[in-house]
Amino acid sequence: MYLGIDCGTQGTKVVLLDPETGSLVARGHASHPIISEANGRREQKAEWWIDALRQALKGLFAQTTRSPADVLAIAVSGQQHGLVMLDESGAVVRNVKLWSDTETTAASEKLFNAAGGEKRIRSLIGTTIPVGFTASKVAWVRQHEPETYERVRHVLLPHDYVNYWLTGEYVTDSGEASGTGYFDVLSRAWSWQMADLIDPTGRLERSLPRVAMPLEPIGTVRPEVAAEFGFSPGTLVACGSGDNVMGALGTGNVAAGRATLGLGTSGVLNIHTDKLAESVDPSIYVFCGLDGAWLPTIATMNATSTTTLLQQLFEVEIAEVENLIASASPGAGGVRMFPYFSGERIPALPRARGVMKGLSADNMTRANLMRAGAESVAFGLKWGYELLSQSFARAEQFRLTGGGANSAAWRQILADVFNVDVIRVKCDEGGAFAAALLALTVQQRAKGASVTLYDVCERYVELDETRAAQPRVDVAAQYQELFAAFTNTIANEDFEAN
């Protein structure tokens, strides 16, 4: 058996993969709370992740006759960009600032200017540094909590911390490190120049973990972990990666020209490329893939969280969300929404707030509001995809993952807005499934097999033809006009003033 762990924003998932059948024989889940404040603070306690992992594993093994001793290897996927700071003893020194934290906006802008702007930053790290990346969080803690910062000896990312708890090793991988703002995605190494700009004292540089090879084990489970759960002491742990990188792996996005659209709390769209373009729009993030390639990516802060807010407002069950979206006509009766409830990355509006337009006594219905929310998310993702397509080839199909991919109404909106075929993957356990596939690959290679990630994905990743959607010519044309109006509004209105 192979165990996949996904430490996400809202909870931790675990899955157990049977390599003979390709099926997941058991699953487990436990949720995490989020510390959320009006100033943009979004934090969690790292101990919550470990508590959730324990609970999720307990639930998983209660579902199956398989034993923890049957697990040959483990891998972890985790929410990206979070800042985990440890002291000399390995204890966490403060709450973890999450990917969605915008309290660090001023620190991010200051760092951006100090580094010499977009062109200079690209020359140093091959990608950009939006507010959500780890760099601004380090700078913020150093500025606002100097006594805490003085205690720091290890700077990790969320999935790195889970790996540390499992193995005792301070390591990361190039895919996860790509989202820090102080890692060069071209050379796949830490950028000491960027680290020095963030912290000239050298503390950050001294605190960074080694970058492990993605297809080699980082070690075995600690004796304490093996004893607690019943794992074999020799159970291998692969390095794993961040959830954007692992989400692509879980859809089989390991060949040039493939594209993954993840529709969860946030929205993520990435493509697989063996060669980077010379010129890339500043809104595009470049992550290192696990197979030596790259994943140019665009990401929105607000995706299914938009319809979730409306669901809570209307006090309806999730099934009713689907019905409301489907019952309204394309265009939502003229209602337009700009769902920047947590600020936004695409476009880059970290201080923005949500706006609704076009409301009248005739169109202000629950169905129109819900559909306008879904359409606005699709428009935001398309806005980013158009920038992505200026440097990289368009995909002929989007492979969907995330909670929104389960909705026929969402799938049809995406197909029509993007004017492209979309299809959900059969096993939609996201990063947890991908982690199990990576654990299998790493363990087999450690035994001497020449298996590749492509080989594993071709065998185990299946597309669900019953959950596909094709663009409708007339609706796609209508959405093309609505999207033009959407982009015009983005260009001409100051959402940060609202």
N, C-alpha and C positions, 0 to 999 in steps of 0.2 A: 504494500500500500504506500501511497505518497500523500503527504499532508500539505495542503495549501492554506495559508493564513492571509487574510486581508484586513489590515487595521485601517479602517476608513474614518471619515469624519464623524459619522453618526453611529458607527458601531463596528464590531469585529466579527468577521465571518470566518468559518473554517470549513474545509471540505476534505473528504477522503476519497482518493482516486484509486480505482481498481484498474491496473494497466492491462489486464487480460480482456476485460469487457469494454474498457473505456468509459465506464459509468462512475458516477459519484455515489458511493454506497452509503454515505452519511453526511449530514450537514449540521452545523451549529452556528448560533448567533447570539450576541449580547450587545446591548447599546451603550453608548457613552453620552453623558451630558456635555453641553458646551457652555462656557462662560462667555456671555455676550453682553456688551455694554454699548451705550449710545455713541461713544466716541470712536467706535470702530474696533474696539478690542474683541478678539475672538481667541479664546484660549481653552486648553484642557490640561488636566493633570496626567502625567505619563503613567502614574499608578493605575489610573482608570483603564488604560489599555490592557495592562497585565491582568487586572481583575476581570475584565471582559473576556480576555483570552482564556483564562481559567474556566469561566462559566461556559463559554462557547465549546471548549474541548470536552467539558463534562457532558454537555448536551449531545455532542457528536457521538461520543463513545457509548452513550446510553441507547443510541439508535441501532447499533450494529453488534454482531457477535465478534467482529474483528477487534483485536487487542492493540493497544499502543505499541506493543512489542513487534507488531507486524509492519510498522512504519519504517521504511528504509531511508527516507530522506524528507526533509521539510524545507519549504521556502516561504518567504514573506513578501507580500505586497503592502504598501502603505501610502497613506495620504502624503502628498509631496509638500515641500517648502517649509514645513514646520521646524521650529528651532528648539532643540533639546540640549540643554546645558548641564553638564555633570562636573562635580568636583573631583578632587584627587582620588577619593574612595569609590567613585562611580555613582554617587548619590545625585539625584536631580536637584538643582539649586533654585529653580523657579518654575512656574507654570509654563507650558509649551505654547508659544505663539503659533497659531495655525495659518494655513495658506490663505484663509479668508480674512485675516486680520488686516485692517486698514489704519490702525492707530499709528502705524509707522510711516504714513504717507510723507510727512515732512522730512523724515530721515532718508526716505527713498529719493526724494527730489534733491536733497543736499548731496547725497552720494552720487547721483546721476551727473550733477554739475561738476562735482570735484573730480570725477573720472574723465571728464572731457566730452560728455555727450554721447549720443548714440553711435556715431562712427568710431570713436575711440574705444568705446566699450566693446563693440563688435570685433575690433582688431585684437582685443585682449582675450575675449572668451568665446567668440564665434556666435553669440546669441545676445539677448537683451536682458535687462533687469527690471521687470515691473514691480509694483509695490508688493505683490504677494510673495516674491522670492525671498530666500532666507537672508540675503545680504543686508537688507534694510532692518531686519529684526535684530541682527547682531549689532548694527550701528545704534539702534534705538536703545537696547539694553545697556550698551557701553556708555551712552550719553545720559540716560535717565536713572540707571541703577548701577552706578560705578562700584559700589561695595559688593554687589552680587557678581558683577563681571570679574572682579578681582579673584573670585573663588573658582572661576571656570578653568578646567583643565581638559575637557573633552567637549567638542561641538558636534552633535549628531543630528540626523534627520529622523522622522518618526519610525520608518521601517528599520533604520540602523539601530534604534534603541531596542526594538523588539528582538533583533538579532543579538544585540549585546546581552539582553536578558536570557536568551536561549543558550548562548555560547560563551559569553564572557569576552568576546572579541570586539574591538573597536574598528569597524570596517564600514565602507560604503561601496557603491558601484557607480559607474559612470552615468548610467541613466538617471538615477536619483540625484547624483551630484550636479547634473546638468541644470537643475532648477534652483541652485543656490545663488548664482550671480557671482561666484568666485571660483568657477571651474571652467576650464577651456574645453569646449566640446570638440574642437578640432584635434588637439593633441591628447585628449582624454586624460588630463592631469590638472591638478590644482593650479590656479593662476595666482602666483605669489604677488604679482603686481596689484591685482584687485584686492587680495587679502590685506595688503599693506595700506591700500587706500581706506579700507574699512577700519583697520586697526594698526596704526604705525608702530605700536609697541611690540608687535610680533606674537601677542597672546593667541590671536585667532589662528595664525599660521601654525603655531606649536600645538594647537588643540584639534587640528583636523585629523580624521582617521585615514588609514591607508585605503587606497582604491583597489578593490579586489577584482579579479577576472570574473566576468559574469557567469561563465560556464564551468567554474571550478568551485568545490566546496570551500567554505570559510572555516569549517571546523565541525565538531560534533556537539551534541547537547551537553550542557553542564551536568555533572553527576547529580546535583540537587534537582534539576529539571527532570532528568531521567527517573529519579526515585519518586518524585511527586506524581508523575503521570503514568509511569510504567514503560517509558520508552527504553529501547536498548541503549546502553551507554555508547555504542558506536553509531548511533543514528546521525547521518550526515545532515548538515544545514547548508543550503545554497545561499548565496548572497541575496537573491531577490532583487527588487527594485521598487521605484515609485509607481503609484497606481496608474498614471497615464501610460507609462511604458509597459506595465504588465497588462493593462486593459487592451492595448494593441496586440500583445502576444496572445491573449485569450480569445481574440477573434481571428487568429491566424494571419495577422498583418505582419508577415515576415518575408514578403516578396515585393519587389519594386512595383509601384502603381496601385497597390492596395490601400484602402482607406478605412479608418475606424471612426465612427461617431458615437461617443459615449454620452448618453442623456441621463444624467443623474442630478443631484443637487446643483452641480455646475455642468456646463457643457464643454466637451472636449472633442476636437476633430483633428486627427493626424493622418499623415500618409507616410509610407515607407519609401526611402530613397537610398540608393547606393552612392549618390554623389550630391554634394551641397552646391547650391547656386552661388554665384559670386555676389549677387545682390539680393538681399532678403528684406522685406518690409519690417520696420521696427516692432510691429505688433505680433510677429511670428516668433515663437520660441523654438529653439532647436534642442531636442533631447537625443542623447546617444542611445541607439538601440542595443539590445542584448547580443546581437549577432554581428556587430561591427559596422552596421549601417546607421542611419539617422532617422529620426521621426520629427520632421517639421510639424509644429503644432500650433493651433489657435485654441484659446480657452475663454469661456465666459464665466463670470461669477454666478450668474443667475440662469438656471434652466428649469428643471421640474420643481425647484423651490418656488417658482412663480405660481404655478397652478396649485401647489401645496398651500401657499398663503391664501389663495382664493377658496380652496377647499375648506380651510379652517374658518374663513370669514363666513362662508355659506353654511357651515356646519353640516356637511354631507359626507357620505362614505366615498371611498376611492372609486367604486364602480360608477357613481353618479358623475364624477369628474369626466370619465370617458363619455358618458351619455350627453353631458352638456357640450363638450367639445364637438362631438359628432352631430348634434342637433342644430348647431348654428351654421350658417352658410359661409363659404370662403369669403374673407374680408370682414367677418364679424360685424356686419351691418354698419360698417364705417367706424367702428371703435378701434382706436390704435393705442397700443400700450408700449411704454419704454420701461421695462421692469428692472430698473437699476436700484433695487431695494438694498443691496449691500455694496453700492458702488459698482463699477464695471471695469473689466480689462479690455474687452472688445466691444466698443471702442474704449480707449484708455480714459476712464472717468472715475477715478477712485473716490471722489467726493460726491458723486452724483446721487440723486434720489429718484424714485420712480415717478413717472408721469403718465397720465391717460389723456387722450385727445379724442375729439369727435363725438362726445357724448351728447345724446338728445333724449327727450322724453320717450321717443319711440324705440331707440336701440339699446337703452340701458337695461339689459336683461342679464340674468346669470349666465345664460348660454353664450351670449356675445362677449361678455367679459372673460369667461373661461377660454373661449376660442382665441380672443385677442391676445391673451397671455401666452398661449401655445404658439401662435403665429409670430409673436414678437421674439420669442426665443429662437425660432427657426430663422427669422430675419437677421438676428444678431450673429448667429453662427454662419449664415451665408455671407454676411458682411466680412467676416474674417476669412472665409474660404475664398472669396474673390481676391483678397490680398495674397493668400497662399498660392493661388493659381497663377499669379504673375511670375512666380519663380519656379513652380513645379507643375508637372503635368496633372491634368484633371483625372479623377478616377471614374471608371465606368459604373461603379457600384459602391455604395456605402454599406459596411458591415456594422450593424447596430448593437449596442450593449447598454446596460444601465436600465433603471426602472422604467423610463419613458419608452424604451424599446418594446415593452410588453403591451403597449397601447396601440390598437389598430388606428385610432384617430391621430395620434402623434405620428405614426409611421407614414400615413397618407399625407399629412401636412408636410413632412420632411421631403417626401418624394416630389410633391408638387412645387414646393418652394425652390428646391435645388434642381428640379427637372432631371432627376437621376433615379435609377432603381435603388431601393433600400431593402435590406433583409436582416432579420435578427439571427444571431447565432443560437443554436439549440441549447447549449449549456451557457446560461447567462448568469454565472456566479462571479463574473468580472475578474478582479484581481486574484481572488482565491483559487479559481480554476486555473488561471495562468500560472499561479505559484506552484500548484500541484504538477503542472506540465513541466515547469522549469526544474522542480525537484527531481522528477523522473529523468530528465535529460542529463542533469548534473551527476546523478547517481550512476546512470548507465555509462557515461563518459569516464567516471572515476574507475569503473570496472574495466575500461579499455575499449569500449564500443565507440565507433566513429559516428554515432548518431548526432544529428544537427537539430536545431529548433525547427527548421523547415520540415524535416522528416516527422518530428513529433506532432506538429500542427496539422500536417496533411493527414495524419492518421486519426487524430483525436478531435479536431475542431470540425464541427458539422454546422452547416447552414440550414435554417428552418424555412423550407419553401412555403409552409403554411402561414408564416408570419413575414410576408414580403409585401411590398407596395411598389407600383409603377406610376410614374407621373401621368396625370390626365392633361391632354393637350390644352383644353380650354382653361382649366384651372391654373395650370402652369403659366399661361400667358397672363391671366389676371394677376397672379402673384408677382410676375415680373414688373408690372406697373406699380403694385403696392410696395414692392421692395425699392423701387426707384424713389417713391415718396418717402419711404423710411430713411434711406440714405441721405436724401435732401434735408430732412429734419435734423438728422445727426450732424450734418455739416453746418447748419445755420442756427441752432439753438444752443443756449448755454444751460445744460442740464445741472451743472454744478451750482447754479444760482437758485435752483428750485428747492 
